Amino acid sequence: MNPILAILKEHNISDAQISELFQTLTENPMMAMATIGQLGIPAEKLQQMMALVMQTPTLIKEAVLELGLDFSKVEAAKAQLQQ
């Protein structure tokens, strides 16, 4: 299992909430950050998750694909943020 998904599940985040989070990520990455903050995950675990993402950015792609979502939307959102 993807380590990002494992951390979320470890904190009793439901599959529906995880899917919603990653759906939001594919549509609006900034909104996804706000959603993550509302999940009640302890700060140290959020830092661990962010460190994983920073060290291995492909984990986001792997998680999105594992959830059956369209990664091209993540790329489009990222490009929009960089403009």
C-alpha positions as CSV (number, residue, x, y, z in Angstrom):
1,M,0.0,0.0,0.0
2,N,1.1,3.5,-0.7
3,P,2.7,5.1,2.4
4,I,0.5,8.2,2.1
5,L,-2.7,6.1,2.1
6,A,-1.3,3.9,4.9
7,I,-0.8,7.0,7.1
8,L,-4.3,8.2,6.4
9,K,-5.8,4.7,7.1
10,E,-3.7,4.5,10.3
11,H,-5.6,7.5,11.6
12,N,-9.0,6.0,10.8
13,I,-9.6,8.2,7.7
14,S,-12.4,6.3,5.8
15,D,-11.9,5.2,2.2
16,A,-14.6,7.7,1.2
17,Q,-12.7,10.6,2.9
18,I,-9.5,9.4,1.2
19,S,-11.1,9.3,-2.2
20,E,-12.7,12.7,-1.6
21,L,-9.3,14.2,-0.5
22,F,-7.5,12.9,-3.6
23,Q,-10.4,13.9,-5.8
24,T,-10.1,17.4,-4.4
25,L,-6.3,17.2,-5.0
26,T,-6.9,16.4,-8.7
27,E,-9.2,19.4,-9.0
28,N,-7.8,22.0,-6.6
29,P,-4.5,21.3,-4.7
30,M,-4.9,24.4,-2.5
31,M,-8.3,23.2,-1.3
32,A,-6.8,19.7,-0.7
33,M,-4.4,21.3,1.8
34,A,-7.3,22.8,3.8
35,T,-9.1,19.4,3.7
36,I,-6.1,17.6,5.1
37,G,-6.1,20.0,8.0
38,Q,-9.7,19.1,8.8
39,L,-9.0,15.3,9.1
40,G,-7.6,15.5,12.6
41,I,-4.3,13.9,11.9
42,P,-1.6,14.8,14.5
43,A,0.9,17.4,13.3
44,E,3.9,15.0,13.6
45,K,2.1,12.6,11.2
46,L,1.3,15.3,8.8
47,Q,4.9,16.4,8.8
48,Q,6.0,12.8,8.2
49,M,3.5,12.6,5.3
50,M,4.7,15.9,3.8
51,A,8.4,14.7,4.1
52,L,7.5,11.5,2.2
53,V,5.9,13.6,-0.5
54,M,8.9,16.0,-0.7
55,Q,11.4,13.1,-0.8
56,T,9.4,11.0,-3.2
57,P,6.9,13.1,-5.2
58,T,5.8,10.1,-7.3
59,L,3.9,8.8,-4.2
60,I,1.1,11.3,-5.0
61,K,0.9,9.8,-8.5
62,E,0.9,6.3,-7.2
63,A,-1.8,7.1,-4.6
64,V,-4.0,8.8,-7.3
65,L,-3.6,5.8,-9.6
66,E,-4.2,3.3,-6.8
67,L,-7.5,5.1,-6.1
68,G,-8.4,5.0,-9.7
69,L,-8.4,8.7,-10.3
70,D,-7.0,10.6,-13.3
71,F,-3.5,11.8,-12.6
72,S,-3.5,14.1,-15.7
73,K,-5.8,16.4,-13.7
74,V,-3.2,16.7,-11.0
75,E,-0.6,17.7,-13.6
76,A,-3.1,20.3,-15.1
77,A,-3.8,21.7,-11.6
78,K,-0.1,21.9,-10.9
79,A,0.6,23.7,-14.2
80,Q,-2.2,26.2,-13.4
81,L,-0.7,26.9,-10.0
82,Q,2.7,27.6,-11.6
83,Q,1.3,30.3,-13.9
